[in-house]
């Protein structure tokens, strides 16, 4: 836990997060004392308050304040005006404004309904666009390079075990403001470590919403923006001081997402994710696995990465917004998913590989400690053995940071299920055997090919007619035959890695008699379907031994012959009769 760090580190972090330039921004945003200080048309403010009362009424003055964050004295003035116009009435409570209950009159309800049909926004009173440009723009100017104290580095990565070179590269990226590309197999901590990088950056002050072109542009998103303590917040509560955000997207990211969107129900224009990442880190994870072209997505980000600004559309108006983020792209695909223009704007490079064995075990121990679990040394030894090389007596699995979390959680669930108080080696072994990815590793599956086009091969189905029962068994042994399905004297044959032309030639060479051949079509089949079945996983079946002497394939039992499979592209056959004639059959 961060709270357990030495006091001198925590003190240095607090000083860094309250640097003089940040404090100056906060102090400049004093609590508004009049309607004019809000910087918005008076009619707009009155309409906003009327909508709140109509939507929430009867409602106390305290709640109107909590929704709009307009100071109480200004709210009193506005509500008095609405009462004078017979739009709002006092229904109880008092004598303080905060405790007084208000509701709309029939006249007020009618007006509020008309206003909401045009502008349904109910929320924090926005700040004017020119104020946003000035306050946020001042924070952007001269932001980099940032001098980051070593104590902040220790604080940011206090819970990251190992990955020293990666952490130092993140440190360099945060100092310079330059982007980076992170490579590594799944589960090696790409997203986790990058999320900690944002803690290296100082906080920023942003408005929760901006009034522009007669509409509201919403910048604050509680899913990504974590406020600093109340004592550090501006007097004008329409603004918020937040930690440098870490905004992440993945394979679900589309080009439309990068344009922002209008929420008709809330009546706000939401900024896209890279604008929400202003002042922090914007991660595009799993580059190359997006539904839209990943090249088009990366190209769309070039201008905001270069200019630290972007354009969003509010109604029919193009509005310039700040998006000074550090770009991070992660993938486990080849580097060729990027082109030079992308790499020049994210010039730093991090490669995260499988952690050393002891780091993996230490992380497993740390996860159990964080979960409040008691465990035996045998539990740790069992986990260690799973990732120890086979030649050293282990299972030979490849460790990742993600497995430490997964196995700790599974072990906890098994302990609870079995009514035990302590996690021991037996429980850890059960958890390891229940994990599907680790089970696939033990079966020798090539996980790098899972979910890629490499797991599929073209297969051509043909029908061989007039075949005897004895010859069906011979067809199964022909190289390039994937499956054989007899139906009377017709035999359906799936071919892989060979062509119908070559297959018919082999039928003749093997002395197999037939009357005709028809090509049904070509499809793509998984190369994993026969390699690893779920039945094998559940039963924990061991691999079959190969018979000595005659080569036998473990699953099909086919004898190997010295006939070479000719690798050719599958032919489009329009006339099988011509094919048979060419082969003089």
Secondary structure, DSSP 4 states (H G I P E B T S, - for coil): -GGGS-HHHHHHHHHHHT-HHHHHHHHHSPPP-STGGGTS-HHHHHHHHHHHHHHH-SEEHHHHHHHH---HHHHHHHHHHHHHTTSEEEEEE-SSGGGEEEEE-HHHHHHHHHHHHH----SSPPEEHHHHHHHHHHHHTT--S----HHHHHHHTTT--S-HHHHHHHHHHHHHT--EEEEE-TTSSHHHHHHHHGGGSPPEEEESEEEETTEEEE---TTT--BPPGGGS-SSTTEEEEPPPEEEE-TT--TGGGG-EEETTTTEEEPPHHHHTTTSEEEE-STT--SS-HHHHHHHHHHHHHHSEEEEEETTEEEEEE---EEEEEESS-GGGS-HHHHHHS-EEEEE-PPPHHHHHHHHHHHHHHTT--B-HHHHHHHHHHTS-GGGTS--PPP-HHHHHHHHHHHHHHHHHHT-SSB-HHHHHHHHHH-HHHHHHHTT--GGGTTSGGGEEEEEEEEEES--HHHHHHHTTSTTEEEEEEETTEEEEEEESS-HHHHHHHHHHTT---SEEEEEEEEEEESSTTTS-HHHHHHTPPPPPPPSSS-B-TTT-PBP-SPPPP--PPP--S-HHHHHHHTT-
